[in-house]
Amino acid sequence: MSTNTTIALGRDTKVFAVKEAAVGVFEIPVNASLIVVTGGEIDVPNPAYEEDKSLRANRSTYGRFQGNTPPTPWKLSHYLRPSGTAGTAPEASDVLECVKGKKTVVGATSVAYDAQANKPSFSLYVKKGHTVFAAAGCAGNKINMKKDNKGILEANEDGQAMKSIWTGTGALGEAIVTTPAPGSEEWFLVDDNKRFCTGSHVLIDTEQMQVTGTFWEGTAGGSAGKIKLKRGYNSSAVASHLNAAPITPWLPAGTELGAPLSSRVGTLTIDAVELPFTDLEFTDEDPSKMLEEEVTQSTTPTDFIEGEIKSSFNITIFFRKAQLLWFADAVKQVRKVAVINYGSIAGKKIAVTLQSCEFDVPKVAGDKELVKLTIPGRAYAVAGYDESQIKFL
């Protein structure tokens, strides 16, 4: 057994995502914000640097200057988990809403995710063992889903965030004997202040606190090795704490919601007629561009704009005689409605509707036994923002 217990383990990953009330302002996660993932990453970006070009009487370079920090890339992979009750949002609902644009709940019938002119943002928290990485102002670029006759239905999303921070594990370097009113801010010595960032949520004993400044970040009023803490954060009780008391990242326990769906169960219909297939992949690209070129008082982007929507797919089928129609329909730009259905039980069903699809000429491939057609296509809008819809039923 390893004795090095400080190494983060990949399996010790926990992810929370919560829609923001104000774009780019960290929102506190709750139990229902949990997403049980197969993969989750927040890639803390490297600040932009420019080499010192000052002319001197030698060939050496003496340093570089730091510019703005670019957007933070993020990505998630997770099974799609309907809630089990029609009309109740699924797990990862806030991510789906922010990547697509809007959420519409129809009584005890359905929860639908559609595009709209402006997209909301969310805060993302990814625990990797002893450290929690967090990103605010997360905007989605893409969601991808695949369907075949095996495995579990999985979604993959990615995008960029305005800013990111980290919260590590440490210990107090002095006792906390004060018990001020909740919301009061005080500086305290810790074993390594570089393990925390302004905005970190920490837990000392049972008191939750927010880091509102650190010495390493140059927060005004700080002194070597200290962090500034807002006491009694998130309605926790203010208490005294012993020297060397552990400091850990705070996250809620989290509540798992629903169960994943088998990728095999369901159908594909084209103009309401079922089409047998072997593989199907759907990708909804709805890019968000962070305005990192804009000069503001912030060193990170403070706004983003939405780009052009592209809903595309690839269908693979066996090449039966009747399937020659796909060649003609591609040439004549015949538009059809495609619906990808997952699951068969109310509260545990998903329907992806591609409103007005045009298909490319199929690609023929296969072995000595069976020949297949792979048919690429794209869904187009009819009234605007209706290229595709993801609905939980």
N, C-alpha and C positions, 0 to 999 in steps of 0.2 A: 504493500500500500504506500502511495506517495506521502511524504511528510511535508511537501510544499503546498500548503493549503491556500496560498494567496493567488494561485493561478485561476483565472476565470474559466469556467466550463461552459462550452457552447450549449449544452442541454439546459443550463440554468438561465434560460431566456424567458422574459415575460414582457408583454407588450400591451400598452394602453393607448387609446386614441380618443380624443374628445373634441367636438366641434367648438370653435372659438366664438365668444361673443363679440370680441374686437380682433380684427385681423392682426396677427403677429404678437398678440399678448397671451402669454401662457395661461391655459385653462387647467384647473386642478382636476385630475381624473377621479372617477368614482368606481365602485365595484363593477358596474355595468359597462364601463369603458374597456374592459379586458377583451383582448383578441388572442385566442389560442393559435399561435402561428406555427408554420413549418420553417419560416425564415423571416428575420426582421433586422434591418440595418439602418442606422443613421451614420453617415460618413462625415465626420467633422472636417470641414474644408480647410485647406492650407491658405493663409492670408496671401494676398497678392504682394509680391516683392519686386523691387526694381534695383538693379545693381548700381552702386555709386560710380558715376561716370566722370568724376572730378579728375582733372589732368594733373599728374605729378611726374617728377623726374625719375620714375622707375616703372616697371611693368606689373607691379602688384595691384590688387584690388583691396580696398580697405573696409568694405562693408556693403550693406544694402539698406534700402528704405522700405518700410511696410506701408502698403496701401489698404484699400478696402478688403473686406472678407467676402468672397463669393458666396452664392447660395449653398445651402446644405442639401446634398442628395439624400434621398431616403427611398427605401423599397420594402415591400411586405409580400409574403406568400402565406396563404392560409386556406384552410378548407372553408367553403361557404356553408354556413350553419343557419338554416331557417330556425325561427324561434320555436316552432311546433304549434303555434297558434296563428291562424290567419288574421291579418290586420295588426300583428305585433312585429315590430322591427326585428331583423335578424342581428346576429353578432356582426360587429364591424360596420354597423349602420352609419356611423358618422363618417367613416372613410368612404363608403360607397356614395353618400350624399355629397361629400366634398369633391370627390373625383368626378362624379357625374354632373352635379350642379344643384339638384333639388330633390326633396323627398316628399311624396304624397301618400298619405294614409287614408284609405277608404274603409271606414267602419271596421267591422270584423271580417273584412274581405281580402284586402291586399295592402301591400306597401310597395310603392313604385319609385324608381330612381330614374330621373330624366335630366337632359341637358337644359340649361337656361343661359341667359345673357351673361350673368355674373356668377362665379362660384364662391362658396364660402371656404374658409380655411379651418385647419384643425391643429391641435397640439399632439405631438407624438412622444411617447416615453418607451424606451427600449432598455430593459435591464439585461446586462451581460455579467452574470456572476456578482461581483462585489461593486459594480458601477452601473449607474443609470445614465444613459444618454438621452437628452430631451431636445426636441426641436419645436419651435413655434412658427406660425405662419406657413404651415404645410399646405402646399397646393399640388393637386394631382396632375399628372401628365398622361397616364395610361392605365387601363385595366385589361387583363388578358384572361381568358377562360378556355379550357379545352374539354372536349367530350369524346369518349371512345367506349369500348365495351369492357373496360377494366379500370380499377383504381377508384379514387375518391375525387369528387369535383373540387378543384382547387382554383383560387383566384390569385393573380399576381398584379400588384399595383406599384407604381413608382411615381416620383415627382421630386420637387425641390421645396426647401423651407427657407424662411428668411434668416433664421439664426438658430444656433445650437449651443448647448452647454453640457457639462458633465457633472455628476455628483458621485464622489467616491466614498470609501469607508475609512474612517479614522477614529480619533479619540480626542477628548478634551485635554488641553495642556494646563488647565487650571480648574479649580472648583467653581461652580456657579452657585452663588449663595443668595443672589437676588431673586425676588419673586414679584416683578412689577406687573402692571396691568397688561393684559393681552394686547399685542400690537406694538409694545415698546421695543426699541432697538438698542442693542448693546454689543460691544466688541469683546470677543473672547479668544484666548490663545488655544490653538489646536496643534496636533502633532505635525500636520503638513497642510498648510492652507491652500496649496496648489491642487488639492484633490476636490476643491469645491469652486463653484462659479456663482456670480450674482444671479439669483433666480433659482438656485438649488433648493430643493425641499429635503430637509433632514429630520431624523428622529433621534433624540437623546432620551434614553429611558422611555417614558410614555409621552413626552412633550414633543409635538411637531413644531418645527421652526423653519422659517425661510431665510436663506442667505441673501442679504441685501447689499453686501459688499465684501471684498477680500483685499488683503494687502497686495497680493501678486498682481491684481488687476488695477491697482493704483487708486482705489476708492478713497475719497477724501476722509480724513480723520483716522485712518488705519495706522497700525504700527506692525512691526515685523512679526510674522507668524500668526496674525489674527484674522478672524472673519467676523463680519457684522451679522447678527442674528435678530430676526423679528420673532419675539417670544409669543408663545401660545397661538401659533398659526393654525388656521383651519379649525378653529373652535376647540383646540386641545387645551388641557389645563396646564397653567404655568407651575413649575416646580423647581426645587434646587437640585443640583447634580454634582456628584463627586468628581474630583480630578481623575483623569484617565477613563471617564465614562465613555463607552463606545458611541461613535457617531455613524449612523447608517443612512443610506438613501431612503426616503419615504415613498412608498407607493401603497395604494389600497390593496387588500387581499385579492380582490377580483372575483367575479362570479361568472362561471362558464354558462353559456346560453346555447340551447339547441344541440343538434347532432348533425354531423356532416352527411352529405348525400352520396350515394353510389353514382359514379359517372355513367354507368350502363343504363340506369333506369331513366326512361324518358324517350322523346321522339324529336324528329326534325320534320316540320311541315313547310312546303313551298306552295303558296296560294292555297292553304288549307288541305293539301294533299300530302300524306306522309311519304317521305323519301328515305329509304334505308341507306345507311352510310357506314363507313368503317371508322372515320376520324373526322373531327370538326374542331376548328379553332376560331374563336371570336376575339377581336382586339378592338377596343374603343380608345382611340387617341384623341385627347382633348387637352393639348399642351397649355401650360401656364408659364409665361415668361417673367422672371424676376427682373425688376428694373435696377440692375446692379450698376448701370452706367450713371444713374442719377446721383448728383452730388447733394447730400443732406448732412445733418449733424451726426447721423448714425454711420458706423463703419460697416453695417450690413444692409441689405435691401430692405426697404420699408413698404414696398407695394409690388403688385404683379398685375399683368394683363392676360386675358384669355385669348388663345389662338384659334386656329381653324380646326373644326371637328372632323375626324375621319373614322368612320366605323367600317371595319373590313373583316373578312372571314375567308377561310379555306375549307372546302368540303371535299372529302375523298369518298368515292363510291366505286362499286364494281361496274365495269363497262358492259352493260347489257345493251341489246339492240336498240331499245327505246331511248337510251340515253344520248343518242346522237342529237337530240333536240337542243342540248346544251351548246353545241357548236353554233347552231343557227340562232339561238336566242342571244348568244354573245355578239354575233355579227350584227344583229338587228336591234341591239340594245333593249331587249324586252325586259321590263321591270316586273319584279315579283316580290311578294311579302314572305319573308322567312321567319319562322318562330322556332326557337330552340327550347324544348321543354325538358326540365329536370325534375325527377320525382313524380309521384302519383297520388300522394295523400295530402288532403287539405292541411295547411299550416306547415307543410314540408315540401312545397313545390316552388319552382322557379321557372319563369318564362322570360326568355330574352327575345324581344321582337325587333326585327330589322325591317324597317318600314317600306322602303322602296329600293330594292336591290337590283343592281346591274352586275352581270357576270362576265368574266373574261373567258376567252377560249380555253377549254380544258387542256391540261397536260396529260398525255398518255404515258403510263408506266406500268410495270408489272414483271412477273417472272414467267416461267414456262407453263405455269398452271393457270393463273388468274391475271387478267389485265384490269387496271384501275384507272379512273379519271380523277385528277385533282382539279377542282374548280375554284379559282380565286374569285372574289367579288367584293363589292362595296355597297353600303347602304347610303342612300341619299335622302335629304329632307324633302318633305312635302309642304309643310307649313312653317318650317323653321324649328330647330332644336328637337326634331322628332326622328332623327336618323335611327336611333336605337333606344330601347327601354329595357331596364332590368326590373322585373316585378316578382315579389315574393307573395305567394298565394296560399 
